[in-house]
Structure formats: C-alpha cells, structure tokens
C-alpha cells in the first residue's frame, strides 16, 4: 500500500508513471547525475552485493518530488549536485543520518555533514582558464582578477548560476561582506561582456579572443578534450590552461556532488550499503576517471588527465560553511547587477 500510493503520487507530480519499485533486496535511487556516469557504478554495486539498484534520472525537481511524496516516498538514496542541494535537503527535513562507518572513516569532516545527513562523493573546483597565448601567469589569486590589468579580459557564466553563487559564498565565508563586495564589483567591471552561456562557452570565448581568463569548473576541461561527438570543443580546451586560484595560500573553492539517505527510505540498510560502496576506492576511481572530478576520498588519485592540470589545494572553508553564505551571496550578486556586466 505504501509503495503503490507513493508511485501514484510520484506519477501525479511528474505527469508520467515512474519506474516500478520493489522493497525486497533493492535500493531505490533518484539521481540528478546522468546515466552514463552513474549506471556503471550501480552495476558494480549490484554485482558485488546482490542488491538490485533501481534508479530514476531527472535533471531537476527531485528534492521537490521527495518532499511531496513524504512518508510514502519509495526513494532510498538521492544523488545530487551542488552543496546547496545537499544542505537544503537536510534543512527541509528530507534526510536521515548515514550510519555506515565508511562515512567517517573515508571522508574528511569538511566533506560530510557533521551529523551524517549527507556525504560528498566527488569534488569540482572552480578555477581560472587562461589563454595560453595571451597570459603568462602560472599562479593567480582571487584578488588578482580584480586588478586594473584585467579590465575587459574576464568572462564567466551568469552570476546567479549555482556555480558562481558557490564561489561568492566561499569568498564571503573566507573574507567578509565589505571585502567581498569590493572584490566582486571589480570583477564585474573587468568583464569583457555581460555574463552569458555555460562554462564551456567561456572557454570557447578564450579561443575566439573575446576574453583572456574564464571562470569555470575543472572537469569541463577533460570533457572538452575528450569530446569525440563535438570535436571543435577540443580546440576550445586546447587554447587554455588551468590555474588554480590561491593554490599556494588558502586554497581553491570546491563544490560537491553527493548523496543523502531519504528520511523515509524503505530500504535504509541497503541505502547505507550503497553509500559505503560509493565511498570505496573502486567507486571513487570510477567517478574520477569517468567525469574528471576529484575524488571526495582524498586517498584516491584523480584521473591522470586531471592530475596533469596541477595539484588541487581545496579551500579551507568547509562545504557546510560555504552553504551557509549562499543566500547572502545571491543577494550580493543581485545587488551589484553582476549580470549586466561592467558598469564603468
């Protein structure tokens, strides 16, 4: 009765019937992450444990779906991206503590909830892509890109995107409001054009000569360099190299993809087994090699291509602390009219 009602509710929310879930010997997953990345991991998990992994993929709306389903939800584990979603899920009361010892044995405190309500599974750093032809610098700080010599040379996607909100939130946590406002104002006024497009578009702009430094996530470099379907992206990536901001000081801002166990998970034991597997060396390596992200378990090495971009020194500001400043960051971005571009 519980499962049938949950699926009826899910169908009403989604507009179509969801997958057929069963409770015995299974774990039910909602995933923001695409099948090509997640399915090989789930296949390995099922092969090693005998637990059937049933997954529903969606680009957005999964947290709302879990909330709407309530106690009748069939979901055990939610795989999501962005620390805002992970912390937000706990704030909304959608989570329960992860109980597998792997959580504390495998993850550093800054990459998990203090009470076990979520776990980071992989990290993505927000870095500087600089033109190989027009930028000689091999080390840069966040404050460097606010200097006058970068006037008209910066590009990034819109400021109100989750990636940039995370970056500004990290600066608010590391600095203070006044210092961050001064910095972000100068960065805005150094933009070559009003922010538009996605991270890959910013790297394309470097090749085209529209800007000399783009703010983007590291893993896009790997995805572009290996993109056989759209080989022109290889040229975009080849025009730039990565510089990790503040690499020799307080560290580079990172965000996370992660997991939480749903509050009303019908298969909580299997949910914990899945989280334990996703924190194993095998799964962490698969994650790293498939998507060029950094393993959340820091004893596991990134993919060889990722390592070629340099050593990541993650920001000393924890993911949870960064999340605490996200609302303030979004308000500051809006206040400064960042998306309108340079104002002087």
Buried (B, 14 or more C-beta within 10 A) or exposed (E): EEBEBBBBBBEEBEEEEBEEBEBEEBBBBBBBBEEEBBBBBBEBBBEEBEBBBBBBBEEEEBBEBBBBBEEBBBBBBBBBBBBBBBBBBBEEEBBBBBBBEBBEEBBEEBBBBEEBBBBBBBBBBBBBBBBEEEBEEEEBBBBBBBEEEBBBBBBBBBBBBBBBBBBBBBBBBBBEEEEBBEBBBBBBBBBBBBBBBBBBBBBBBBBEEBBBBBBBBBBBBBBBBEBEEEEEBBEBBBBBBBBBBBBEBBBBBBBBBBBBBBBBBBBBEBBBBBBBBBBBEBBBBBBBBBBBBBBBBBEBBBBEBBEEBBEBBBBEBBBBBBBBBBEBBBEBBEEBEBBEBBEE
